[in-house]
Amino acid sequence: AWGIASIGITPSKYDMSSISIPAIVLSLNWLMSTNHKDIGTLYLRFGVWSGLVGSGISVIIRLEWWCVGYILANDQVYNVVVTAHALIMIFILVIPIALGSLGNWMIPVIASCVDMALPRINNLRFWLLPPSITILVSSIAVDGGCGRGWTLYPPLTSNLGNIGASVDIAIFRIHLAGISSILGAINILVSVFSCRGISFDGVRLYVWSCVVTTVLLILRLPVFAGAITILLLDRSINTAFYEPRYGGDVILFQHIFWFFGHPEVYILILPAFGVISHCLCYIGGKKEVFGSLGIVYAIAGIGIIGCVVWAHHIFSVGLDLDSIAYYSSATLIIAVPTGIKVFSWLASIVGIRIKINGVTIWSSRFIILFTIGGVRGVILANSTLDVVLHDTLYVVGHFHVVLSIGAVFGILCGITLWWGLFYGCEFNLVLRIVSRISVFIGVCSTFIPIHLAGLQCTPRRYSDYPDVLIVYWILCSVGAITSITGMIVYLWSLISSIISPNTHWLWSNMCSSELTIPRPLYNHTFTSSAWVMI
């Protein structure tokens, strides 16, 4: 049975004073709160605000592409804007919402815990992020800004390539966000494995995806922190780790960066896999997706293989043939667990009558875009094609469709599914449909032209382009505005659902244990942890 009583958990007494209702005005209670639901709400609000900042910056990029010539001052300003957009969307939007907001809200509920295991660290983790984005935005105005891309390759970021404090400030900001991510990863791991009576096959898929994600964070983020710390030493006290004139090696930084950077791709997308699995359980009215154990192994396999294929990002630096053969083959192998996961998702909804709603629309769009983008990634796994397409807009289109749009769609799908648990209300149906269709059309209109331009070997990081590509860029700019409009409608549907609550519950099928709990969730959903995880 799927219910509270069947898993040996004592729910909190239904007392309106214990319900976590977000205050309109932030108070000291919010500042010092260690309740996982309060912190999850803070993450959600902060992530939404950061997403608006990052999306606004992306609109500036698209407006620069609107016509031939410069709208921004020069290529340096353009690259500063591109760098800020990447760092905000990766470190300040996706990770805080996917692990911080949805993780804080749902992991204790799904894993049947009273709260996160380390609540004060949970609070500290959040309050490291506002200074991080403040420092990043302020670095734009310091010494011309850091316009060297989110990869921070030397010698572009050395004193020879970028004189001034902007790169140093960006490195400090990445350290703050990294400390926050590591603290959150430790907290999630301790919370999950401290549950009593936990069993391997009893953990739900979203929890599994968060566990694999946090392991990747703990293993790889310190390596990246060391790499940028060494870069900071090269800039500050004249060490020569990345300085070829004195025996250093700039390729060393690229290896270390992508040793972290490629698992970072899966750190961003793996929580979305767990969310989509829960959404398909809801759509099909099932307790678990088809082949759930296979999906667990697939998620773990993606995490393991993703740690040993980092050099396919640097095929063009002159690797030996044996290394190229290995990294190309290992990259292709990732398609196997990914395919298992996608086919399991599709098998979960075969033969059922699908009802059109927000969860269905977001889930289907995620599967479509992720699959299409993944197939394009298989093309880049071919070392010969990768050398041709390296540093072109084709690569930009690939990782935006798979990584950025896939992760964001997964987040939006999770918010749509669990919004009733958060606030006890439901979206307006018309606003839901309009926002999802607008975002999907806008995303396709934005990134399909980028792929086509990349196939013509159009280089990235250039603000100007030949006249022959103007149709692509106009479509791209219109698509960006359309997707931003859809996101504004989506945000308005969230706000309006709180202002004028609609208590028509989303869940017609109580298929998952977290959906059987009274809504909105109490401050502490359970007074004791479960002995048996189902």
N, C-alpha and C positions, 0 to 999 in steps of 0.2 A: 504494500500500500504506500501511496505517496501522500504523506500528511505529517503534521507535527507530532501527533501522538505515536505514530508508528516508528519514529526514530529515537524515541527516548529523550526528547528535549522538553524542557519546561519553558513555555513562552512567558513573556512578561505579562503582568496584569494589564488589562486595557484601561489605561488611565491617560486622559488627554494631556495631563501635565508631562507625561513621559514621551509624547510624540515629538519627533525631531522636525519642527516646523521652522524653516529658515527665516531669520529676522530680516526685515527690510533694511534696517540700519545696523551696520557692523558694530559690535560692542566688545568689551573685554572678554565676554563669554566666548565669542567666536575666536578672538585672538589667542586665548589660552585653552581652547577646547581640545580634549583628547578623544572625543567620541568619533568613531570611524565614519559615521554618517555626516556629522558636521564637517569633518575634514574633506570627505568626498564632495560635499556641496561646495566648499571653498575651491577645491580643485576644478570642479565643473565651471564655476563662474570665472575663475582665473583663466582656464583654458579657452573658454568662449571669447573672453576679451583678447587674449593673445592671438587666437585664430582670426579675429577681426583685424588686428594689427597686421598679421602676416598676409591675410587676404588683400587688405588695402595696399600693401606693398606690391603684391603680385599684379594688382590692377595698374599700378604705376608702370610696371614692366610691360604689360600689354599695351598701354597707351603709348609707350615709347616705340612699340612695333607698329602702331597704327598707320604711320606714314614714313616715307623715306626721309632721312635726315635726323637731326637731333631735336628731341624735345627736352631731355635732360641736358645738363651742361656739356658732358663729355663721357667717354667710355669709363673713366674712373668712377664717376658718380653712378653710372649704370651698374657697374660691378659691385659697388658698395650696396646698392639696393638689392641686387641678386643675393649677395652674401647674407645680408640681414634677413631676407625672406627665408632662405634655407635654414639658417640657425634657429629662427623663431618657430618655424613649422615642425622641425624635427625634435628639438630639445624642449620647447616650451608649449607646444600644442599636443602632439600625438602622445608622447610618453606620459605627461601629466594627466591627460584625460583617460587614456587606455588603461594605465596601471594605477594612477592616483585617484581619479574620480570613480570610474566603474569598479576598479579593484577594491578601493576602500568601502564602497557601498556593498558590493555583492560577494566578495570572498568570504567574509564572516557569515553572511546569510547562507550562501551555498554550502560552505564547509561546516555550517552549524556551530559556529564559535560565538562566544559572547562579544568579543571585540578583537581588534588586531592585537598581536602579542606585545608589541612595543609601542604603546600609544603616544608617549612623549616624543620618541623619535619620529613617529608619524607626523606629529605637529611640527617638529623642527624641519622635517623634510619639505613640507609645504612652504614654510616661511623663508627658505633659501631661494625659492624661485622668483618672487617679485624683485629682489635686488638683482637677480641675474638678468632679467629682461630689461630692467632699468639701465644697468651698465651697458648692455648690448646696444640699446637705442642711443644712449649718450655717446658711445664710441663712434657713431656715424658722424658726429660733428667734431671729432678730435683729429686733427692733422689729416684732413681729407678722407677719413674713414678707412675701414678695413675692406678693401675691394679685391681680395685674393681668393674668393670662393670658400665654400664651407670646408673644403679639404685642407686649406692652409698650407699648401705645398711650399717648402723652401726650393729655390732661393727667392720666390715671389714674396715670402713673408720674412725673409732675412733683412738685416739692416741695409743690405745692398738694394733689395727690391722694394722695401717699404720703410722709409725713415719716419719715425714718430711713434707715438704711444698707442695708436689705434689697435694695432695687432696685439700688444701687451694687454690692453683692456679686454679685447675679445677672448684671449686665452684665459684671463682671470674669470670672465663670465662663464666660460665652458667648464672651468673647475667647479664653480658653484653649482651649476646644473648637474655635473657629474657626481658631486658629493650627495646631492639630493637623490639622484637615481640609485646610488649604491645603498644609501640608508633605506630607501623604499624597498629595494630588492631584498635586503636582509630581513626587513620587517615581514614581507610577504612569505618568504621561506619559513621563518620561525613560526608564523601564524598557522600555516598549513600543516607543518610537520609536528606541531605541538598539540594538534587535535587528538584526543584519545580514541583508540580503537580504529585508527585510519587504515584503510586497506587500499591496495594498488588499484583494483578495479572499481572501487567505490567513489573515487574522486571524479567530479564532473569535469567536462572538457574545458570550460573556461578556466577553472582552477589549474588544470594541467597546463594549459597554454601559458598562464601567468608564471607557473613554476619554472617551465623551460625558459621563459623570457628572463626571469630574474637570475637564473644560473648563468645565462649568457652575459647579462650585465655585470655580474660579480667577477666573471672570468676575464672579460675583455675590456671593460671600461678603465681599470687601473693601468692597462698597457697603453691605452690612448692618452691617459693623464700623464704617464711618464714621457711619451713622445712629445707632447706639447710643452711639458716642463723643460725638456732638453732644448727645444726650440727657443723657449724663453731665456734659457741660459746662453744660448748662442747670441741672442740679441742683446742681452744685458751685460754679461761679463766676458764676452769674447771667447767663449769656448768654440770648438770647431767640429762638433759632431756631424753637422750637415754642410760643412764648408769644404768643397773639393780642393781648394787651393792649399789647405793645410791637412789633408789626409782624410777629411770627412766624406760622407756619402749621402747625396740627396735622395738616392733610390731607397736608402734605409728607412727614411721617413715614410715613403710611399708604402713600403711593406708593412711597417708598424701601423700606419693609419688604416690600411685596408684589412689588416689583421683584426682591428676593431670594427672598421667601417662596414664590412660585409655582414658579420653577425648583427650589426646595428640594423640592417635592413630587416632581418627576421625579428629583432627586438620590437620593431615598430608594427610588423604585420601579424605576429603570432597571436597577440591578444584578440585581434579581429577574427582569427580562425575560431577561437573558442566562443566568441559572441555569436558568430554566424551559426555555429552548431546548436547553440541554445535557441536561436531564432527559428531554425528549421524544425526543432522539436515542437515549438509552439505551432508553426504552420501545419505540420503533419499531425498534431495532436498526440504525439508519442512521448514516452518517457525518456528515450534516448535516440540518437540518430543511428542510421544503419551502419553497422561495423564500427561502433564507438571505440572498441579496443584497437582496431586497426588505425583509427584516426589518432589515438594516443601515441602509437608507435610511429606514425607518420610525422606528427609534430616533433617528437623526440629525434627522429631521423633527420628532419630538416634542420633542427638545431645543431646536431652533431656534424652533418655534412657541411653545413654553412660555415663551420669554423675552419674548414681545411681547404677552402677554394678561393681565398681572398685574392690571389694573384691574377685572376682573370680580369681584374680591373686595370692591370698594368701590363697587358700583353705587348704594348708598343715600346716598352723600355729596353727591350733586348734580352729577354729571357732565353735560356738554352732550349733546344728542341724537346728534350725529355721533360722539362718543367712545363712547357707549353702543352705537350700531349697530356700530362697528368691533370693539369688544372682545367683543360678543356673537357676531358672525359668526366672528371669529378663533378664539374658544373652540370653536365648533362644528366648525371645520376640524380640530382636534386629533383628533376622532373618526375621521378618514380613515386616518392612519397607524396609529392604534391598532387599527382594524378590520382593516387589512392584516395586522398582526402576529397578531391572534387567529385569523383565518382560516388563516394559514400554520401556526400551531400545530395547529389542528384537522385541516388537510390532512395533516400529518405522521403522524397516527395513524389515518387512515382506512384501513380494510381490513386492519388487523393484528390479531393475537390478543393482547389486552392481558392481561398477567399481573398479578394483584393483589399489590402490595407497597408499601412505604413511599413510594417515589418516585412511583409511579402515583397513590396517594391524595393526596399533597400537591400534585402537579401539577394534578390534576383539580379539587381544591378551590380552588386559586389561580385557575385560569381561570374557574371559575363565579363566585366572589366578585368578582373583578376586573371581569368583564363586567357583572354586575348593578350594582356600584357605579359603573362608568363610565357606564351608561345613566342612572343617577340624576344623574350630573354633567352630562349633556346637558340635563336638566331645569333645572338651576341656571344653565346658560349663557343661558337665556332671561331677559332683564333684568327683565321684568315679574314673572315668578315668583320671581326671585332677590330682588327687593325685598320680596316677601311673606314669603319663607322665610329672609331674612337674619337671622343671629344666633338661629336656632331650632335645636332638636335635630335637625332634618332634616340640616342642614349637618354636625353632629357625626357622625351616623350615616354620611353619605356619605364623609367623609374617613377615618373609621375603617375602613370596609369596603375602600375602594380603597387608601388609603395605608398605614395601620398594619397591618391584617390582611393585605393583599396583600404588603407588604414582608416581614413576619414569616413568612408562609407560604413566600415565595420563599427566605428564609434557611434555614428548616427543611428545605426541599426540597434545597437545596445541601448542607447538613450531612449529610442522609440519603444523598445520592448519593456524596459524596466521603469519608464517614467511614472507609471501608476504606483509602483513601489516607492518611488522617491517622494512624490507629492500627493498621491491619492487622487489624481485627476487624469483626464485623457485629452488628446489633441482634437482639434476641429478637423473633421474628415476632409473637407474641401481644401483647407490649407495644407494638410498633409500631402494630398495628391499633387497639388499645384507645385509645392516646393520640391518634391522628389522628381517630378518630370522635368522641371526647369533645371535643376542641378544636373541631371543625367544628360539632357540635351546640351547644356553649356559645357560640361566636361568633354563630351565627344567632339563638340565643335572647337574646343580649345586644343586638344592634344592630337587629334587625327591630322590636322595640317602640320603640326610640329613633326610628326613621324614622316610625313611626305617630304617636308623640307629636309629632314635629316637624311632621307634616302638619296637626296641630291647632294649629300656631303656638305650641307650648310654648317659651318662651325658654330659652336656655342660660345657664350660670353662676348658676342659682338652685338652692339646695339643697332647697327645699320645693316642693310642687306641690299641685294640687287633688285631692280624694279620688277623683274620677272616673278619674284616671290610675294608681291604685294597682296595678291588674292588670299594666299595662305595666312598672312598676318592680319588682314582685315577679319577673316573668319575666326582666327584665334582671339582677337580682341573682342569681337561680338560675343563669342562663346564665354569668355571670362566674365563679361558684364552680366550675361544671362545666368551663369552659375552663382555669381555673387547675389543677384536678385533672388534666386531660389533659396539661398542660405538665409537671406534677410526674412523671407516669408517663413522659413522653418523656425528661425528664432522668434518671430512674432507668434507663431503657433504655440511655442513653449510658454512665452510670457502670457498670452491670452488664456491658456489653459489654467494658469495659476490665478490670474485676475478673476476669471469667470469659470470656476471649476466645473468640469463635466464628469460626473461620477458614473457614467456608462463605462463599465470596466472593459478593458481590452481583451481580457482572457476569457474566451468562451470555453476553452479546454484547459482545465487545471492539470497540465501534463508534467510540469516540473515542480520539484519540492519548494523552490523559492516563490512560485506563483500561488501556493496554497496559504501563504501567510497573510493575515489581515493587513489591509493597506489604509493609509501609509504606514511604513515600518515604524516600530517603536524605537526609542533611543537605544535600547538594547533589546534586540529581537528575542534573544534567549538568555535565561538566567544561568544556564550551565551548558557546557559543550556536550555534543553528542558522543555517546559511546560507540555507536555504529554509524558509519558513513554510507549513505545510499546514493 
